[in-house]
Amino acid sequence: MNYIAHYQSPLGGITLGSDGRVLTGLWFDKEKYFGDTLTEDYEDVNLPVFEKTMKWLDIYFSGKDPGFTPDMAINTTPFRRAVWEIMLTIPYGETMTYGQIASIIAEQRGQKRMSAQAVGGAVGHNSISLIIPCHRVIGTNGSLTGYSAGLDKKIQLLKLEGVDVG
């Protein structure tokens, strides 16, 4: 059984997903891959992990680094997991390029190169938005490419964190 809860952010509704113990999803409502980790059967309930995640969101949307990460499960392919774990290292208020992530993955795997496009696909399928900060990933030339919840939200999130979006 999966569980959900709803949060109203300054940028619109957010749905949280859980297996009952840990966070398994966080999506802006109506984003491209909304609910991709949810089963067909889910119940709208209040859980401790949702309370902790909502506290994180309250702090984040107040313009501060929450300083903690809610307990979560990264349920995805090994490649996406590797990319998402790198995204977790991007500090609040900073960015990293798809190419930088591709270089890290290539090095981890003992390869000469890794496709930045493949990294982009993994970034785009992030099921735990905001907490796994895919909005902090930008194009090599600093361009603000892609965000499954919409480029306007990516810009607003980066501005909230004090990133100069040009």
Backbone torsions as a table, in degrees:
resi	resn	phi	psi	omega
1	MET	NA	137.7	173.8
2	ASN	-106.9	156.8	-179.4
3	TYR	-129.8	150.2	177.8
4	ILE	-132.3	161.2	172.5
5	ALA	-147.7	161.8	-177.0
6	HIS	-120.1	145.2	179.6
7	TYR	-134.6	134.0	177.3
8	GLN	-100.2	111.2	-179.4
9	SER	-99.3	167.0	174.3
10	PRO	-61.4	-17.4	-179.6
11	LEU	-103.5	6.7	179.8
12	GLY	120.6	179.1	-177.5
13	GLY	-67.4	145.1	177.2
14	ILE	-129.2	137.5	176.0
15	THR	-111.7	132.4	178.0
16	LEU	-103.4	144.3	176.9
17	GLY	-124.2	147.6	179.8
18	SER	-150.6	156.8	172.7
19	ASP	-92.7	6.0	-178.0
20	GLY	106.1	-18.4	179.7
21	ARG	-116.5	-50.2	-174.1
22	VAL	-127.5	165.0	176.5
23	LEU	-72.7	131.8	178.2
24	THR	-119.7	-9.1	179.1
25	GLY	-164.4	150.8	174.0
26	LEU	-152.0	113.3	-175.0
27	TRP	-131.7	142.0	164.8
28	PHE	-68.1	136.6	-179.7
29	ASP	-57.0	135.3	177.9
30	LYS	72.2	14.4	175.7
31	GLU	-71.5	167.0	-170.6
32	LYS	-53.9	-47.5	-177.1
33	TYR	-109.3	36.8	-177.0
34	PHE	-52.8	131.7	172.6
35	GLY	68.3	21.2	-174.2
36	ASP	-65.1	-15.2	177.5
37	THR	-104.7	1.0	179.9
38	LEU	-85.8	144.0	171.0
39	THR	-84.2	173.6	-179.6
40	GLU	-67.1	-29.0	179.6
41	ASP	-96.6	114.4	174.7
42	TYR	-147.5	157.6	-175.4
43	GLU	-127.8	140.4	179.3
44	ASP	-86.4	107.5	-176.5
45	VAL	-140.6	170.2	174.5
46	ASN	-102.5	122.9	179.3
47	LEU	-126.1	154.4	176.5
48	PRO	-53.9	-39.5	-180.0
49	VAL	-65.5	-32.2	176.5
50	PHE	-70.4	-40.0	177.9
51	GLU	-61.5	-43.8	179.6
52	LYS	-65.6	-40.4	179.6
53	THR	-67.3	-39.3	178.2
54	MET	-66.3	-34.3	174.5
55	LYS	-63.5	-43.9	176.8
56	TRP	-56.9	-47.8	-179.1
57	LEU	-63.8	-40.3	177.4
58	ASP	-58.6	-46.6	179.9
59	ILE	-65.3	-46.5	-178.3
60	TYR	-58.6	-49.0	-177.0
61	PHE	-74.8	-6.8	171.9
62	SER	-84.6	-0.6	177.6
63	GLY	90.9	20.3	-179.1
64	LYS	-123.4	156.3	173.7
65	ASP	-75.2	120.5	-178.0
66	PRO	-60.1	-28.1	176.3
67	GLY	77.0	5.8	175.4
68	PHE	-150.8	165.1	177.9
69	THR	-125.0	126.4	175.9
70	PRO	-60.5	152.8	176.3
71	ASP	-62.5	132.1	-177.8
72	MET	-147.0	159.0	175.2
73	ALA	-115.5	127.7	178.4
74	ILE	-96.5	93.2	-176.7
75	ASN	-98.4	93.8	-177.4
76	THR	-159.9	-171.9	178.7
77	THR	-72.7	159.3	178.3
78	PRO	-58.0	-39.0	179.7
79	PHE	-65.6	-49.3	179.3
80	ARG	-60.9	-40.8	178.7
81	ARG	-57.6	-44.6	179.9
82	ALA	-61.0	-43.1	179.1
83	VAL	-65.6	-45.3	-178.1
84	TRP	-64.2	-36.8	178.2
85	GLU	-65.4	-35.0	174.7
86	ILE	-66.5	-42.7	178.8
87	MET	-58.5	-34.3	178.7
88	LEU	-63.1	-18.6	-179.5
89	THR	-88.8	-7.9	-178.4
90	ILE	-75.1	116.8	-176.9
91	PRO	-65.8	152.7	173.8
92	TYR	-52.1	132.4	177.4
93	GLY	81.8	6.4	178.6
94	GLU	-125.1	166.9	179.6
95	THR	-130.9	166.6	176.0
96	MET	-142.7	148.4	179.9
97	THR	-90.5	160.3	174.6
98	TYR	-58.9	-39.3	179.0
99	GLY	-63.5	-39.0	177.8
100	GLN	-64.0	-42.8	178.2
101	ILE	-64.0	-42.3	178.9
102	ALA	-59.8	-40.0	178.5
103	SER	-64.4	-40.7	178.6
104	ILE	-64.7	-44.9	179.1
105	ILE	-61.8	-44.7	179.5
106	ALA	-58.9	-44.7	179.5
107	GLU	-63.3	-43.7	179.2
108	GLN	-59.4	-35.0	-175.7
109	ARG	-94.9	1.8	-179.6
110	GLY	68.9	30.2	-179.9
111	GLN	-107.8	157.6	177.5
112	LYS	-71.7	-41.1	-175.3
113	ARG	-141.6	160.3	172.3
114	MET	-139.5	141.8	-178.6
115	SER	-70.6	125.0	174.3
116	ALA	-64.8	-28.6	177.2
117	GLN	-67.1	-39.7	176.9
118	ALA	-62.7	-41.0	176.3
119	VAL	-61.0	-43.6	178.9
120	GLY	-58.2	-39.7	176.8
121	GLY	-63.2	-41.9	179.0
122	ALA	-67.3	-40.4	177.8
123	VAL	-61.3	-44.3	-177.4
124	GLY	-65.3	-24.1	-179.9
125	HIS	-95.4	15.5	178.8
126	ASN	-58.8	121.1	-177.9
127	SER	-89.2	-9.2	-178.5
128	ILE	-124.7	67.3	-177.9
129	SER	-54.6	158.4	179.8
130	LEU	69.8	-58.3	-178.1
131	ILE	-68.5	-44.8	165.6
132	ILE	-92.8	101.9	-162.5
133	PRO	-78.8	71.2	178.8
134	CYS	-65.2	-21.9	178.0
135	HIS	-67.1	-15.6	179.5
136	ARG	-87.5	1.5	179.9
137	VAL	-97.0	126.7	-174.6
138	ILE	-127.8	169.7	177.3
139	GLY	-70.7	161.2	-176.6
140	THR	-55.6	-37.6	-178.9
141	ASN	-90.0	14.9	-179.5
142	GLY	87.0	4.1	-179.2
143	SER	-70.8	146.3	-179.5
144	LEU	-93.4	77.7	-177.5
145	THR	-90.9	141.0	169.5
146	GLY	53.9	139.4	170.4
147	TYR	-170.1	122.5	-171.9
148	SER	-62.5	-20.2	177.7
149	ALA	-93.4	-1.5	178.9
150	GLY	112.5	139.1	-178.0
151	LEU	-60.5	-32.9	178.6
152	ASP	-60.6	-39.7	178.1
153	LYS	-68.4	-39.9	178.6
154	LYS	-58.7	-46.1	179.6
155	ILE	-61.2	-45.4	-179.5
156	GLN	-64.4	-38.7	179.0
157	LEU	-66.1	-44.1	179.2
158	LEU	-65.3	-40.1	176.4
159	LYS	-62.2	-41.3	177.9
160	LEU	-57.0	-36.4	-178.9
161	GLU	-85.2	-0.8	177.8
162	GLY	85.3	15.9	178.7
163	VAL	-81.1	133.7	176.7
164	ASP	-76.3	110.9	-178.1
165	VAL	-96.2	11.9	173.7
166	GLY	66.3	NA	NA
